[in-house]
């Protein structure tokens, strides 16, 4: 068995166990299975361009300016078409209702009517406007293109951030948003032995340490106004809530071994907690492809 086959076998096993833990979320998890598999395969085989001489200001970084706001994390020579076509195939398998839109996107890529990099070389708001304009002129759902772009972006950023891992491990970051791409966390993990809290970014896959008594969204400190919600008998799966900003963060507590987990898979398995907290009029710290109802 090749190294890639073994990696995918392990990921499939993690997905299967998540479905066993949360069979009520089977449909959602299965829909994302081909996407997660495609991402893992791409991360093992595509070559992202070198990040180049990294222009960053340590003072600005310590002041809360993430790397992506100081230095471009996307490059024109990244394998946009290769990643996009692989993700279109995976999305078509998991989300058959999007087959027509995804087919149009595939044709546009092959006929060079769609340059994915155009969306990422501009700011976030400009990128949203670009998506809406392109979709309106090509009879494609903005939701379908947005879903594709999010998955393509994740592959590129995770590949790039992996090249910065050693450097990031030596830096101090005290913000509740990602030090790499600036996205707020989609999940947190409280480790059993050290009691530390790790925040997980669904935008680039990076994890970073953060205070357990501070709200990542608004920075409120102390126990007052902050709480954990959990379903009776499932205390390891909870939700951090902040009454000050009305934000929430799904949390895995007292985890001693994360080798049996993929945090993105876990987020899919815990989507019922998203439903409950949004019914209570809390808002997720970041919007993902699975927590918008």
C-alpha positions in Angstrom: 0.0 0.0 0.0 1.4 3.4 -1.0 1.8 6.2 1.5 -1.1 8.1 -0.1 -3.4 5.1 0.1 -2.5 4.6 3.8 -3.3 8.3 4.5 -6.6 8.1 2.7 -7.4 4.8 4.5 -6.8 6.5 7.8 -9.0 9.5 6.9 -11.8 7.3 5.7 -11.6 5.4 9.1 -11.9 8.7 10.9 -14.9 9.7 8.9 -16.5 6.3 9.5 -16.0 6.6 13.3 -17.5 10.1 13.3 -20.6 8.7 11.6 -20.8 6.0 14.2 -20.6 8.7 17.0 -23.2 10.9 15.3 -25.4 8.9 12.9 -27.9 11.7 12.8 -25.4 13.8 10.8 -24.5 11.0 8.4 -25.9 12.7 5.3 -23.8 15.9 5.8 -20.6 14.0 6.7 -21.0 11.7 3.7 -21.6 14.7 1.4 -18.3 16.2 2.5 -16.4 12.8 2.4 -15.3 13.1 -1.2 -14.3 16.7 -0.6 -12.2 15.8 2.4 -10.6 12.9 0.5 -9.8 15.1 -2.5 -8.3 17.8 -0.3 -6.0 15.2 1.5 -5.0 13.8 -1.9 -4.2 17.2 -3.3 -2.2 18.3 -0.3 0.0 15.2 -0.9 0.6 15.7 -4.6 0.3 19.4 -5.7 3.2 21.8 -5.6 2.4 25.2 -4.4 4.7 28.1 -5.4 7.3 29.1 -2.9 6.2 31.8 -0.5 9.3 33.8 -1.4 11.1 36.3 0.8 8.6 36.8 3.6 8.0 40.4 4.1 6.5 40.8 7.6 6.7 43.3 10.4 7.1 41.6 13.8 5.8 44.7 15.6 2.6 44.7 13.5 2.3 40.9 14.0 2.5 41.1 17.7 0.0 43.9 17.5 -2.5 41.6 15.9 -1.9 41.9 12.1 -1.9 38.4 10.6 0.6 37.2 8.0 -2.0 37.3 5.2 -2.5 41.0 5.8 1.2 41.7 5.5 2.3 39.3 2.7 0.3 37.7 -0.1 -0.6 34.0 0.7 -1.9 33.4 -2.8 0.3 33.3 -5.9 -0.5 33.5 -9.5 1.6 30.3 -10.2 -0.3 28.2 -7.7 -1.9 25.2 -9.5 -5.4 26.8 -9.6 -6.8 24.8 -12.5 -5.6 21.4 -11.2 -7.0 22.0 -7.7 -10.2 23.5 -9.0 -11.0 20.6 -11.4 -10.3 18.0 -8.7 -12.6 19.9 -6.3 -15.3 20.2 -8.9 -15.3 16.4 -9.3 -15.4 15.9 -5.5 -18.2 18.4 -5.0 -20.3 16.9 -7.8 -20.0 13.5 -6.1 -21.0 14.9 -2.7 -23.6 17.5 -3.8 -25.3 16.1 -6.9 -27.9 19.0 -6.9 -25.0 21.2 -8.0 -24.1 19.1 -11.0 -25.3 21.6 -13.6 -23.5 24.6 -12.0 -20.3 22.6 -11.4 -20.4 21.4 -15.0 -20.5 25.0 -16.2 -17.6 25.9 -13.9 -15.6 23.0 -15.3 -16.2 24.1 -18.9 -15.3 27.7 -18.0 -12.0 26.6 -16.5 -11.1 24.4 -19.4 -12.0 27.2 -21.9 -10.1 29.8 -19.8 -13.2 31.8 -19.2 -12.7 31.5 -15.4 -9.5 32.4 -13.7 -9.8 31.5 -10.1 -6.8 33.6 -9.1 -8.7 36.7 -10.1 -10.9 36.3 -7.0 -8.0 35.9 -4.6 -5.7 38.6 -5.8 -8.2 41.2 -4.5 -9.6 41.9 -1.1 -12.4 39.9 0.5 -15.2 42.4 -0.3 -13.9 42.9 -3.8 -13.7 39.1 -4.1 -17.4 38.8 -3.2 -18.3 41.4 -5.8 -16.2 39.6 -8.4 -18.0 36.3 -7.7 -21.5 37.9 -8.0 -20.5 39.6 -11.3 -18.9 36.5 -12.8 -21.9 34.3 -11.9 -24.4 36.8 -13.2 -22.8 36.8 -16.6 -22.3 33.1 -16.8 -25.6 31.7 -15.5 -24.0 30.0 -12.5 -25.1 30.0 -8.9 -23.0 32.2 -6.7 -23.3 29.6 -4.0 -21.8 26.9 -6.2 -18.8 29.1 -7.1 -18.4 30.2 -3.5 -18.4 26.6 -2.3 -15.7 25.8 -4.9 -13.6 28.8 -4.1 -13.6 28.0 -0.4 -12.4 24.5 -1.0 -9.7 25.6 -3.5 -8.5 28.3 -1.1 -8.2 25.8 1.8 -5.9 23.6 -0.3 -3.7 26.5 -1.3 -3.5 28.0 2.1 -3.0 24.8 4.0 -0.1 23.9 1.7 1.4 27.3 2.2 0.9 27.4 5.9 2.6 24.0 6.2 5.7 25.6 4.8 5.6 28.2 7.6 4.9 25.8 10.5 8.4 25.9 11.9 8.5 29.7 11.9 4.9 29.9 13.4 5.8 27.6 16.3 8.4 30.2 17.4 6.1 33.2 17.4 3.7 34.6 20.0 0.1 35.2 18.9 -2.5 36.3 21.4 -5.5 37.0 19.1 -8.7 35.0 18.7 -8.4 35.0 14.9 -5.9 33.0 12.8 -2.3 34.3 12.7 -2.0 33.1 9.1 -5.2 34.0 7.2 -7.1 36.1 9.8 -10.2 33.8 10.0 -11.9 33.3 13.3 -11.9 29.6 14.6 -14.5 27.1 13.6 -13.7 24.7 16.4 -11.6 24.6 19.6 -10.0 21.7 21.5 -9.2 21.6 25.2 -6.4 19.2 25.9 -6.8 16.9 28.9 -3.2 16.8 30.2 -2.1 20.5 29.8 -5.6 22.0 30.0 -4.7 24.4 27.1 -7.1 25.5 24.5 -6.3 25.2 20.8 -8.3 27.1 18.2 -8.7 25.5 14.7 -9.0 27.6 11.6 -11.2 26.1 8.8 -9.8 28.6 6.4 -6.2 27.3 6.3 -6.2 24.4 8.8 -3.8 26.1 11.2 -4.2 25.5 15.0 -2.9 27.9 17.7 -3.0 28.2 21.5 -5.4 30.7 23.1 -6.5 31.6 26.6 -9.3 29.5 28.1 -10.8 32.5 29.9 -11.0 34.9 27.0 -13.6 35.0 24.2 -11.8 34.7 20.9 -14.4 36.8 19.1 -14.6 39.9 21.3 -11.7 39.5 23.7 -13.9 39.6 26.8 -11.9 38.1 29.8 -13.0 36.3 32.9 -15.7 33.8 33.8 -18.6 36.2 34.0 -20.8 36.2 30.8 -19.1 33.1 29.4 -20.4 29.5 29.6 -20.3 26.1 28.1 -23.4 24.4 26.7 -23.5 20.6 26.3 -26.0 17.8 25.8 -26.5 15.7 29.0 -24.1 12.8 28.9 -21.9 14.3 26.2 -19.7 16.6 28.2 -16.7 16.2 25.9 -18.7 17.8 23.1 -19.7 21.3 24.1 -20.1 24.8 22.9 -18.3 27.9 24.4 -20.7 30.9 24.5 -20.1 34.5 25.2 -23.1 36.6 26.3 -21.2 39.8 25.6 -20.9 39.3 21.8 -23.5 36.5 21.5 -21.0 34.3 19.6 -20.3 30.6 20.1 -17.6 28.1 19.4 -18.0 24.3 19.2 -15.5 22.7 21.5 -14.0 19.3 22.1 -13.1 19.0 25.8 -10.6 16.9 27.7 -9.1 15.4 24.6 -6.1 13.3 25.4 -5.3 12.0 22.0 -6.2 13.8 18.7 -4.8 11.1 16.4 -8.2 9.6 16.1 -9.7 13.0 15.0 -9.7 15.2 12.1 -11.0 18.6 13.3 -12.8 19.4 10.2 -14.6 16.0 10.3 -15.4 16.6 14.0 -16.9 20.0 13.1 -19.2 18.2 10.6 -20.2 15.6 13.2 -21.1 18.3 15.7 -23.3 20.4 13.5 -26.3 19.6 15.6 -24.7 21.8 18.3 -24.6 24.6 15.7 -28.3 24.2 15.1 -29.1 24.3 18.9 -27.0 27.5 19.5 -28.3 29.3 16.5 -31.8 28.5 17.8 -30.8 30.2 21.0 -29.8 33.3 18.9 -26.1 32.9 19.1 -23.9 33.4 16.0 -20.9 31.2 15.0 -17.5 32.9 15.3 -16.9 32.1 11.6 -19.3 31.1 8.8 -18.5 27.7 7.2 -20.0 25.6 4.4 -21.9 23.6 7.0 -23.0 25.9 9.8 -25.2 28.3 7.8 -28.9 27.4 8.0 
